[in-house]
Amino acid sequence: MGSLAQKSVLVLCGDYMEDYEVAVPFYILGAFGVRVDCVSPGKLPGHRCFTAVHDFMGFELYTELQGHFFTLNANYEQVKADSYDCLLIPGGRFTELLSADDKAVGLVRRFAEAGKPVVTSCHSQIMLAAAGLLEGKKCTAFTSLKPVIELAGGIWWEQPGIQSVLDITACLTDGNIISSIGWPAHGEYMKVVLESIGAKIAGPTKPNSVLVVFADYVEDYEANVPFRALQGLGCKVDAVSPTKKRGESCPTAIHDDEGAQICSEKRGHNFVATANWDDISVDDYDCLVLPGGRGPELLVSNDKVIALVKEFSDKGKVIGAVGQGKLLLAAARVLKGKRCAVDHGTKVLVKVAGGEVAEAEGCVTHGKLVTASGWPALSDFVSQLSKALGLSVSF
């Protein structure tokens, strides 16, 4: 999508960086042809970083769980600031280690001195303080960073009126310093990051409306990455679950390759309903997104959910499904004659539902249906789903 002129972003990584805060920009930027190089001191391309899930789970402070493993794709020792258009630093505890690393701090400073965007989130603003970049700058972050920002000469800013996670939307720009409170603001955050490297986002005169349907143990990335990507492209995105009210959440599942014959499963973030199920009308939406994980096993026994899927199909609206989300398409009898991307868990399902298996492709568009094999194909999924909705990102 867009021009062939490639932009490039460097992501500074480390063990226990926040999972969403590295994965969301990685997959979304990749969807629009941006080269994203991910590096970490002491690690080589192909090495993996542990990630951390930071979310509120009933206590006064967020809980930290282990997230997906994240594979690095570039060599930290070979990084040159002048080779990139932007530096992005996810949040997480790894920044405490890097803030005491003169080489890492110097890299941050070189990006800033070159006038290139330096993007921080949640806790990574400590790198701005270490690099001496906050003097006179407005900055936001997770609230525990307020004294650090102020002691470093920065001007603390906090989004007013936050009552729940649904209210967290702000991303703050002061010169070439971009800061965000954390992953709940990733819709606006991704819009700002894209625009900071020269992206032009275009779409229909009337913004698209998208509905994400989910349930307990929906796959962590497969729910959140499309949700934030479409928000960042200007869509109105609602997430609903038939047994949850607005503001209530479902636990997500992290499915990852840890060396066994099949993926492991760990608990991930909370994924929050933004609307009430009973208030939903198909006519209010242009697109339906069905993430995978184990949530579809619960939803497939709900007649109202299956009827909703069928109605979206009958009315010729765009439908996107990832991984096990195709179980709901099969139950609604809408896969017959459709080419679908599959993984091992959905190959038989697509065949018996009358679909055509496309094993060699991570993501496939057939008419108004966009399917992806699973979360590793999310960049292609976001790209093809955006195109189906008439959205484009160009440079």
C-alpha positions as CSV (number, residue, x, y, z in Angstrom):
1,M,0.0,0.0,0.0
2,G,1.2,3.5,-0.7
3,S,4.5,4.3,-2.4
4,L,7.6,2.1,-2.6
5,A,9.7,4.7,-0.9
6,Q,10.7,2.8,2.2
7,K,10.7,4.4,5.6
8,S,12.5,2.8,8.5
9,V,12.1,2.7,12.2
10,L,14.5,1.4,14.9
11,V,13.0,-0.3,17.9
12,L,15.2,-0.5,21.0
13,C,14.3,-3.7,22.8
14,G,15.2,-5.7,25.9
15,D,14.0,-8.5,28.2
16,Y,10.6,-7.7,29.8
17,M,9.7,-4.8,27.5
18,E,5.9,-4.5,27.5
19,D,4.5,-7.0,25.0
20,Y,1.8,-4.8,23.3
21,E,4.2,-1.8,23.2
22,V,6.7,-3.6,21.0
23,A,4.3,-5.8,19.0
24,V,1.6,-3.2,18.0
25,P,4.1,-0.9,16.3
26,F,6.0,-3.8,14.8
27,Y,3.0,-5.3,13.1
28,I,1.2,-2.1,12.2
29,L,4.3,-0.3,10.7
30,G,5.2,-3.5,8.8
31,A,1.7,-3.5,7.3
32,F,2.4,-0.3,5.4
33,G,5.9,-1.1,4.1
34,V,7.9,0.5,6.9
35,R,11.1,-1.4,7.6
36,V,11.2,-2.1,11.4
37,D,14.5,-3.2,12.8
38,C,14.4,-4.5,16.4
39,V,17.7,-4.6,18.3
40,S,18.9,-5.2,21.9
41,P,22.3,-4.8,23.5
42,G,24.0,-8.2,23.9
43,K,21.6,-10.0,21.5
44,L,21.9,-10.9,17.8
45,P,19.4,-11.3,15.0
46,G,17.3,-14.3,15.7
47,H,17.7,-14.1,19.5
48,R,14.5,-13.7,21.4
49,C,13.5,-11.3,24.2
50,F,11.1,-12.1,27.0
51,T,8.2,-9.7,27.0
52,A,6.0,-8.5,29.9
53,V,2.2,-8.1,30.1
54,H,1.3,-5.1,32.2
55,D,-2.3,-4.8,33.1
56,F,-4.6,-4.1,36.1
57,M,-5.9,-7.4,37.5
58,G,-7.6,-6.3,40.7
59,F,-4.8,-4.7,42.6
60,E,-3.7,-1.1,43.1
61,L,-0.7,-1.5,40.8
62,Y,-0.6,-3.4,37.5
63,T,0.4,-7.0,37.5
64,E,3.3,-8.2,35.4
65,L,3.0,-11.5,33.6
66,Q,5.3,-13.1,31.0
67,G,4.1,-12.4,27.5
68,H,5.1,-13.6,24.0
69,F,8.7,-14.2,23.1
70,F,9.8,-11.5,20.6
71,T,12.4,-12.3,18.0
72,L,15.0,-9.6,17.1
73,N,15.8,-9.0,13.4
74,A,18.8,-6.7,13.4
75,N,22.2,-6.3,15.1
76,Y,22.5,-3.7,17.8
77,E,26.3,-3.3,17.2
78,Q,25.7,-2.3,13.6
79,V,23.0,0.3,14.2
80,K,23.6,3.8,12.8
81,A,21.1,6.5,13.7
82,D,21.3,8.1,10.3
83,S,19.9,4.9,8.7
84,Y,16.5,5.4,10.3
85,D,13.6,7.9,10.2
86,C,12.5,7.3,13.8
87,L,13.5,5.6,17.1
88,L,10.8,3.8,19.1
89,I,11.4,2.6,22.7
90,P,8.6,0.4,24.2
91,G,8.0,0.6,27.9
92,G,8.8,-2.1,30.5
93,R,11.5,-2.8,33.1
94,F,14.3,-3.2,30.5
95,T,14.6,0.5,30.2
96,E,15.9,0.7,33.8
97,L,18.8,-1.4,32.6
98,L,19.4,0.6,29.4
99,S,19.1,4.0,31.1
100,A,22.4,3.1,32.9
101,D,24.0,2.0,29.6
102,D,26.1,4.9,28.1
103,K,26.0,3.5,24.6
104,A,22.2,3.0,24.6
105,V,21.7,6.5,26.0
106,G,24.0,8.0,23.4
107,L,22.0,6.3,20.7
108,V,18.8,8.0,22.0
109,R,20.6,11.3,22.1
110,R,21.9,11.0,18.5
111,F,18.4,10.5,17.2
112,A,17.1,13.5,19.1
113,E,20.0,15.7,18.0
114,A,19.4,14.7,14.4
115,G,15.8,16.0,14.8
116,K,14.3,12.6,14.3
117,P,11.2,11.4,16.2
118,V,12.0,9.7,19.5
119,V,8.9,7.7,20.6
120,T,8.4,6.6,24.2
121,S,5.7,4.8,26.1
122,C,4.7,4.2,29.7
123,H,8.2,3.8,31.4
124,S,10.6,4.3,28.5
125,Q,10.6,8.1,29.1
126,I,13.4,7.3,31.6
127,M,15.6,7.1,28.5
128,L,14.8,10.7,27.7
129,A,15.8,11.7,31.2
130,A,19.0,9.8,31.0
131,A,19.8,11.4,27.6
132,G,19.2,14.9,28.9
133,L,16.4,15.5,26.4
134,L,13.5,16.7,28.7
135,E,14.6,20.2,29.6
136,G,11.5,22.4,28.9
137,K,9.7,19.6,27.1
138,K,6.1,18.5,27.8
139,C,6.0,14.8,28.5
140,T,3.5,12.2,29.6
141,A,4.1,8.7,30.9
142,F,2.9,6.2,33.5
143,T,2.3,8.3,36.6
144,S,5.2,6.8,38.5
145,L,7.5,8.6,36.1
146,K,6.2,12.1,37.0
147,P,9.0,12.9,39.5
148,V,11.7,11.6,37.0
149,I,10.3,13.8,34.3
150,E,10.1,16.9,36.5
151,L,13.5,16.4,38.1
152,A,15.0,16.1,34.6
153,G,13.5,19.6,33.7
154,G,10.5,18.3,31.8
155,I,6.9,19.6,32.1
156,W,4.6,16.9,33.3
157,W,1.4,16.5,31.4
158,E,-1.4,14.1,32.2
159,Q,-4.6,13.5,30.2
160,P,-7.5,14.9,32.1
161,G,-10.7,13.1,32.9
162,I,-9.5,9.5,32.9
163,Q,-12.0,7.4,34.8
164,S,-11.3,4.0,33.2
165,V,-9.0,2.4,30.6
166,L,-11.4,3.3,27.9
167,D,-10.6,7.0,28.5
168,I,-6.9,6.7,27.9
169,T,-6.3,8.0,24.4
170,A,-3.7,10.7,24.5
171,C,-0.3,10.8,22.8
172,L,1.7,13.9,23.3
173,T,4.1,15.5,20.9
174,D,6.6,18.3,21.8
175,G,9.1,18.9,18.9
176,N,10.5,15.5,18.0
177,I,9.7,14.0,21.4
178,I,6.6,11.8,21.4
179,S,5.3,10.3,24.6
180,S,2.4,8.2,25.6
181,I,1.0,6.9,28.9
182,G,1.0,3.4,27.7
183,W,-0.6,0.8,25.4
184,P,-4.2,1.7,26.0
185,A,-3.5,4.9,23.9
186,H,-2.1,2.9,21.0
187,G,-4.7,4.0,18.5
188,E,-3.7,7.6,18.7
189,Y,-0.1,6.6,19.3
190,M,0.1,4.7,16.0
191,K,-1.5,7.6,14.1
192,V,1.1,10.0,15.5
193,V,4.0,7.7,14.8
194,L,2.9,7.1,11.2
195,E,2.5,10.9,10.7
196,S,5.8,11.6,12.3
197,I,7.6,9.7,9.6
198,G,5.6,11.4,6.8
199,A,2.7,9.1,6.3
200,K,-0.6,10.3,4.8
201,I,-3.6,8.3,5.8
202,A,-6.6,8.4,3.4
203,G,-9.9,6.7,3.4
204,P,-13.6,7.1,2.7
205,T,-15.3,10.5,3.5
206,K,-17.3,8.8,6.2
207,P,-15.0,7.0,8.5
208,N,-15.4,3.2,8.6
209,S,-17.1,1.5,11.6
210,V,-15.6,-1.8,12.7
211,L,-16.9,-4.4,15.1
212,V,-14.6,-6.8,16.9
213,V,-16.4,-9.8,18.6
214,F,-14.5,-11.6,21.3
215,A,-14.8,-13.8,24.4
216,D,-12.6,-15.1,27.2
217,Y,-9.2,-16.3,26.1
218,V,-9.3,-14.5,22.8
219,E,-5.7,-14.5,21.4
220,D,-3.8,-11.5,22.8
221,Y,-2.3,-10.1,19.6
222,E,-5.1,-11.2,17.3
223,A,-7.6,-9.0,19.2
224,N,-5.5,-6.0,20.0
225,V,-3.3,-5.4,17.0
226,P,-6.2,-5.0,14.5
227,F,-8.2,-3.1,17.1
228,R,-5.4,-0.5,17.5
229,A,-4.4,-0.4,13.9
230,L,-7.9,0.4,12.7
231,Q,-8.3,3.1,15.4
232,G,-5.0,4.6,14.3
233,L,-6.3,4.8,10.7
234,G,-9.3,6.8,11.8
235,C,-12.0,4.0,12.1
236,K,-14.6,3.9,14.8
237,V,-13.9,0.5,16.4
238,D,-16.2,-1.2,18.9
239,A,-15.3,-4.4,20.7
240,V,-18.2,-6.5,22.1
241,S,-18.7,-9.8,23.9
242,P,-22.1,-11.3,24.3
243,T,-21.8,-11.8,28.1
244,K,-19.9,-8.6,28.9
245,K,-21.1,-5.0,29.4
246,R,-19.2,-1.9,28.3
247,G,-16.1,-1.6,30.4
248,E,-15.9,-5.2,31.4
249,S,-13.1,-7.3,30.1
250,C,-12.0,-10.8,29.0
251,P,-8.7,-12.4,29.7
252,T,-6.6,-13.0,26.6
253,A,-4.5,-16.0,25.8
254,I,-0.9,-15.8,24.7
255,H,-0.1,-18.6,22.2
256,D,3.6,-19.0,21.4
257,D,6.2,-21.5,20.2
258,E,8.2,-22.6,23.2
259,G,9.7,-25.7,21.7
260,A,6.8,-28.2,22.2
261,Q,4.9,-29.9,19.4
262,I,2.1,-27.3,19.8
263,C,2.1,-23.8,21.2
264,S,2.0,-23.0,24.8
265,E,-0.8,-20.9,26.4
266,K,-0.3,-18.2,29.0
267,R,-2.7,-15.5,30.3
268,G,-2.3,-12.2,28.6
269,H,-3.7,-8.7,28.9
270,N,-7.4,-7.9,29.6
271,F,-9.3,-7.0,26.5
272,V,-12.1,-4.6,27.3
273,A,-15.6,-4.3,25.8
274,T,-16.2,-0.8,24.4
275,A,-19.9,-1.3,23.8
276,N,-22.9,-3.4,25.0
277,W,-23.9,-6.4,23.0
278,D,-27.6,-5.5,23.1
279,D,-26.9,-2.1,21.5
280,I,-25.2,-3.6,18.4
281,S,-26.8,-3.4,15.0
282,V,-25.0,-4.9,11.9
283,D,-26.2,-1.9,9.9
284,D,-24.1,0.4,12.0
285,Y,-20.8,-1.3,10.9
286,D,-18.8,-1.7,7.7
287,C,-16.6,-4.5,8.9
288,L,-16.6,-7.5,11.3
289,V,-13.3,-8.7,12.9
290,L,-13.1,-12.2,14.4
291,P,-9.8,-12.8,16.3
292,G,-8.8,-16.3,17.3
293,G,-7.5,-18.0,20.4
294,R,-9.9,-20.1,22.4
295,G,-12.6,-17.5,22.6
296,P,-14.3,-18.7,19.4
297,E,-14.9,-22.1,21.1
298,L,-17.2,-20.3,23.5
299,L,-18.8,-18.0,20.9
300,V,-19.6,-20.8,18.4
301,S,-22.3,-22.2,20.7
302,N,-24.0,-18.8,20.9
303,D,-26.8,-18.7,18.3
304,K,-26.9,-14.9,18.4
305,V,-23.2,-14.6,17.5
306,I,-23.5,-17.0,14.6
307,A,-26.5,-15.1,13.3
308,L,-24.5,-11.9,13.5
309,V,-21.7,-13.3,11.5
310,K,-24.1,-14.6,8.9
311,E,-25.9,-11.2,8.6
312,F,-22.6,-9.4,8.0
313,S,-21.9,-11.9,5.2
314,D,-25.4,-11.7,3.7
315,K,-25.2,-7.9,3.6
316,G,-21.9,-8.0,1.8
317,K,-19.8,-6.3,4.5
318,V,-16.1,-6.8,5.0
319,I,-15.2,-9.7,7.4
320,G,-11.7,-10.4,8.8
321,A,-10.9,-13.5,10.7
322,V,-7.6,-14.6,12.3
323,G,-6.7,-18.1,13.3
324,Q,-9.5,-19.9,15.2
325,G,-11.8,-17.0,14.3
326,K,-12.6,-19.0,11.2
327,L,-14.6,-21.4,13.4
328,L,-17.3,-18.8,13.6
329,L,-17.3,-18.4,9.8
330,A,-17.6,-22.2,9.4
331,A,-20.5,-22.4,11.8
332,A,-22.3,-19.5,10.0
333,R,-21.9,-21.5,6.7
334,V,-20.1,-18.6,4.9
335,L,-16.8,-20.3,3.9
336,K,-18.1,-22.4,1.0
337,G,-16.0,-21.7,-2.1
338,K,-13.8,-19.2,-0.3
339,R,-10.0,-19.3,-0.3
340,C,-8.7,-19.1,3.3
341,A,-5.4,-18.8,5.0
342,V,-5.0,-21.6,7.5
343,D,-2.7,-23.0,10.2
344,H,-2.7,-26.6,11.4
345,G,-5.6,-25.9,13.7
346,T,-8.0,-24.7,11.0
347,K,-7.0,-26.7,7.9
348,V,-9.6,-29.4,8.5
349,L,-12.2,-26.9,9.6
350,V,-11.9,-24.9,6.3
351,K,-12.0,-28.1,4.2
352,V,-15.2,-29.5,5.8
353,A,-16.8,-26.1,5.6
354,G,-16.4,-26.1,1.8
355,G,-13.6,-23.6,1.7
356,E,-10.4,-23.8,-0.3
357,V,-7.2,-24.1,1.8
358,A,-4.4,-21.7,0.9
359,E,-1.6,-23.3,2.9
360,A,1.4,-21.3,1.5
361,E,-0.1,-17.8,2.3
362,G,-0.3,-16.2,5.7
363,C,-3.2,-14.0,4.7
364,V,-5.7,-14.2,1.9
365,T,-8.4,-11.9,0.6
366,H,-11.3,-13.5,-1.3
367,G,-14.0,-10.9,-2.2
368,K,-15.0,-9.2,1.1
369,L,-13.4,-11.9,3.2
370,V,-9.9,-11.5,4.7
371,T,-8.4,-14.4,6.6
372,A,-5.0,-14.9,8.3
373,S,-3.4,-18.0,9.6
374,G,-2.5,-16.6,13.0
375,W,-0.8,-13.7,14.7
376,P,2.5,-14.0,12.9
377,A,0.6,-12.9,9.8
378,L,-0.9,-9.8,11.4
379,S,1.1,-7.3,9.2
380,D,-0.4,-8.8,6.1
381,F,-3.8,-9.0,7.7
382,V,-3.8,-5.3,8.7
383,S,-2.6,-4.4,5.2
384,Q,-5.2,-6.4,3.4
385,L,-8.1,-5.6,5.7
386,S,-7.3,-1.8,5.4
387,K,-7.3,-2.1,1.6
388,A,-10.7,-3.9,1.7
389,L,-12.0,-0.9,3.7
390,G,-10.7,1.6,1.2
391,L,-7.9,2.9,3.6
392,S,-4.4,3.7,2.4
393,V,-1.2,4.8,4.0
394,S,1.4,6.5,1.7
395,F,4.7,8.3,2.1
